[in-house]
């Protein structure tokens, strides 16, 4: 099993202290967390893309380029690239450049990822967002694989023998499809034989497990080999301590502060108590053995081989956060790596044959 540390670069007051870091310091924290993730042995570091409050992750290529410069081994992920909002030509140019600068350490997770404010900012509607996502991805795929591209597009000017530079380092880049609640993303992933990454954050396991089952069905419908399926899954929180009681004691102020934030903002509350959150959400809160057992319970339904964890302290002190990550890597990760297989492809740069020149 492989492990990612990801951040959406949320920028709001600390849920416990109420203090909000300056923007500059928040970005510095992201870079420090990327270096820490590599130091501790994580397999990947992911940066989200959002274009609305309270996120400052509107430029993941810029952030990941800096991460590429200060790390050497760890793979770089987007979480997610919101292709329904982007011109696929411009997105290709940015990510192909990052791919070179990182020497092929880039993986993409794409998805709709649209809140209302984002859609309005980019003039995308609920009615056309899925078609935009599919069209952008189809063009993006072609640009990565072909020297010249012709595409009769609806949502950007059509392309006629278009050449886009630079040509990529990886041929092609691996693209995962992020899925939270929709069968559209799942079907798009299955159609192209691409891996799936389940958000697995907001709700209990059932809706995510149902979408993954649908993905497997559609995968076979499109004629792909089931042995080639790769699935990733997210988590709603992380705190690994020596005992379960210590984890509950430390995490309770965070949970209660976040619960108050959701209620004040009028957001839906799925888990009303910390005990329910620990039991029924995907959060990994407890002793090392509790975490191992919970990941296995999820694996029984998902069959996933990649797991993402929060790179941010998110209300923990810096010491609590680092201690939790260190304990995860020293006691949890080795056990899971031993019992859960890796994805069915090499964890490194993709070098297919050079594309034929037109």
Phi, psi and omega in degrees: 000144178251154185230130177248146167252125183233158175221140171264003183052055172295136181231088176214169182302147175305130185297338182261310185274337183080002181271133177253126180289149171300153182306315180302315181293326179294318177295321178299322179297320178299315180296318178297321180292327177294316178297319178297318180300318178293317181300322184277350176102017174293153183271340181204158176229127185243145176235129180285178172225116176222150182232041180202160177300141006258034185259148173236038182253040183284345183231069183297329180295324179293313181297314182293330175296320177292319177300319178301325184285336185252004176233171183230329190245318192296139177282151186251129183238150166260147189211069005238164169281119185273079186296336179294341180263348193250151167287119184298332178293311180295320178298317178301313182302316181295313186283329175294323176296313178299323180300317177293313184297331180266002182057044173078027179267010188268133163238143176253138163247118182255159177183168178295305172055034188255123163269171183301315182297321178296314181300315182294324180298324183253011177056045175251138184253158175302331183285328185252000188296324181287322177293322177297317181299313181294316181295315180299320180291319179300317178293317180302316178301314181296316181300324182287336188254340187236145178287328178229137186233133171242127182212128178269082189270155177263326193254005171207165179304138179301157180250138178228108182048043183285134172252129183233134186237153002281158170290152193284161173278307175276141183228089359257173173293146177280132180240122172263154178249118178284135183224129176248304186223353193250143175282343181297314179295320180298315181293321179297318178297314182295321182301318184267001181070033181261155177290158183245141175236111181280131179301308172054044185239310193281322190247172169297180192291331194303308182296328179289319178297322179296318179294323179292322175297320178296320177301314180297320178296315181291327177303311180289325177303321181276003172088018180270156179284123179303334180293343182267001181292136172229132183229135172246161180214147180268180176223153185270355180170163181215129167204109178253122177229173183294326181231157179294324181294320177299318180298316179297317181297318182288320187279340186303314179300324178295312181299313182295322178293318178293322177298316178296322179297314180298317182294319179294324181278356181074023180273150180295140178252117182268321183241113189271344178230157179297320181298321177292321178299316180293322185282314192251347176270177178276002181299139180255090186232116180153199179282164179306316181293324176299319181294315179301313182297321183291318178299321178296322178297319178291321181297327179301327181264330184266322189067030185278154181237001177227139181228133175254143179238161181286128177280341186268151175293323173052043178111339172287156171289162179301322180293315178300318182295312181294318179300320180295314179295320179295319180292323176299313184287332183274330186237328183273306185303314180301321180294319180288323177298327183286328188253341182244127185295158171284168172301157185278041176206158180298143180268075183188185181303142178265120179235088173279180178294153177301138179291149178292139180274135180285000000 
